[in-house]
Amino acid sequence: MDGGASLHKIEQVEASLDFQLPSDVKKHFGVVENISIEGTRSELESLRKIDIKEKPYIVLGEFWKEADGDLLLIKRKLDR
């Protein structure tokens, strides 16, 4: 577990994703920038965009409890 990221760093990641993170996710990364515990890993700088069945998501981390690497996702909205 690493300490929290600065607001500036979180905003830089948001800019690179072209997506504003929900406030609770921002608060999480402000407290813990990187965490790897009991098969779950989430790292601020590893956030990335992904499309699954033509639906847009942000990958927040991975869950390896059963060794199959499930993704932890939040849905992003497309501008229309």
Contact map, one row per residue, 1 for C-alpha under 8 A:
11100000000000000000000000000001111110000000000000000000000000000000000000000000
11110000000000000000000000000001111000000000000000000000000000000000000000000000
11111000000000000000000000000111110000000000000000000000000000000000000000000000
01111100000000000000000000011111110000000000000000000000000000000000000000000000
00111110110000000000000000001111100000000000000000000000000000000000000000000000
00011111110000000000000000000100000000000000000000000000000000000000000000000000
00001111111000000000000000000100000000000000000000000000000000000000000000000000
00000111111100000000000000000000000000000000000000000000000000000000000000000000
00001111111110000000000000000000000000000000000000000000000000000000000000000000
00001111111111000000000001001100000000000001000000000000000000000000000000000000
00000011111111100000000000000000000000000000000000000000000000000000000000000000
00000001111111110000000000000000000000000000000000000000000000000000000000000000
00000000111111111000000000000000000000000001101000000000000000000000000000000000
00000000011111111111100000000000000000000000000000000000000000000000000000000000
00000000001111111111000000000000000000000000000000000000000000000000000000000000
00000000000111111110000000000000000000000000000000000000000000000000000000000000
00000000000011111110000000000000000000000000001110000000000000000000000000000000
00000000000001111111000000000000000000000000000000000000000000000000000000000000
00000000000001111111100000000000000000000000000000000000000000000000000000010000
00000000000001100111110000000000000000000000000000000000000000000000000000000000
00000000000001000011111011000000000000000000000000000000000000000000000000000000
00000000000000000001111111000000000000000000000000000000000000000000000000000000
00000000000000000000111111100000000000000000000000000000000000000000000000000000
00000000000000000000011111110000000000000000000000000000000000000000000000000000
00000000000000000000111111111000000000000000000000000000000000000000000000000000
00000000010000000000111111111100000000000000000000000000000000000000000000000000
00000000000000000000001111111110000000000000000000000000000000000000000000000000
00010000000000000000000111111111100000000000000000000000000000000000000000000000
00011000010000000000000011111111110000000001000000000000000000000000000000000000
00111110010000000000000001111111100000000000000000000000000000000000000000000000
00111000000000000000000000111111100000000000000000000000000000000000000000000000
11111000000000000000000000011111111000000000000000000000000000000000000000000000
11111000000000000000000000011111111000000011000000000000000000000000000000000000
11110000000000000000000000001001111100001111000000000000000000000000000000000000
11000000000000000000000000000001111110011110000000000000000000000000000000000000
10000000000000000000000000000000011111111100000000000000000000000000000000000000
10000000000000000000000000000000001111111000000000000000000000000000000000000000
00000000000000000000000000000000000111110000000000000000000000001000000000000000
00000000000000000000000000000000000111111000000000000000000000111000000000000000
00000000000000000000000000000000001111111100000000000000000011111000000000000000
00000000000000000000000000000000011110111110000000000000000011100000000000000000
00000000000000000000000000000000011100011111010000000000000111000000000000000000
00000000000000000000000000000000111000001111111000000000000110000000000000000000
00000000010010000000000000001000110000000111111000000000000100000000000000000000
00000000000010000000000000000000000000000011111000000000000000000000000000000000
00000000000000000000000000000000000000000111111100000000000110000000000000000000
00000000000010001000000000000000000000000011111110000000011110000000000000000000
00000000000000001000000000000000000000000000011111000000011100000000000000000000
00000000000000001000000000000000000000000000001111100001111000000000000000000000
00000000000000000000000000000000000000000000000111110001111000000000000000000000
00000000000000000000000000000000000000000000000011111111100000000000000000000000
00000000000000000000000000000000000000000000000001111111100000000000000000000000
00000000000000000000000000000000000000000000000000111110000000000000000000000000
00000000000000000000000000000000000000000000000000111111000000000000000000000000
00000000000000000000000000000000000000000000000000111111100000000000000000100000
00000000000000000000000000000000000000000000000011110111110000000000000000111100
00000000000000000000000000000000000000000000000011110011111000000000000011110000
00000000000000000000000000000000000000000000001111000001111100000000000011110000
00000000000000000000000000000000000000000000001111000000111111000000001111000000
00000000000000000000000000000000000000000111011100000000011111000000001111000000
00000000000000000000000000000000000000011110011000000000001111100000001110000000
00000000000000000000000000000000000000011100000000000000001111110000111100000000
00000000000000000000000000000000000000111000000000000000000011111000111100000000
00000000000000000000000000000000000000110000000000000000000001111111110000000000
00000000000000000000000000000000000001110000000000000000000000111111100000000000
00000000000000000000000000000000000000000000000000000000000000011111100000000000
00000000000000000000000000000000000000000000000000000000000000011111100000000000
00000000000000000000000000000000000000000000000000000000000000011111110000000000
00000000000000000000000000000000000000000000000000000000000001111111111000000000
00000000000000000000000000000000000000000000000000000000000001110001111100000000
00000000000000000000000000000000000000000000000000000000001111100000111110000000
00000000000000000000000000000000000000000000000000000000001111100000011111000000
00000000000000000000000000000000000000000000000000000000111110000000001111100000
00000000000000000000000000000000000000000000000000000000111100000000000111110000
00000000000000000000000000000000000000000000000000000011110000000000000011111000
00000000000000000010000000000000000000000000000000000001110000000000000001111100
00000000000000000000000000000000000000000000000000000001000000000000000000111110
00000000000000000000000000000000000000000000000000000001000000000000000000011111
00000000000000000000000000000000000000000000000000000000000000000000000000001111
00000000000000000000000000000000000000000000000000000000000000000000000000000111
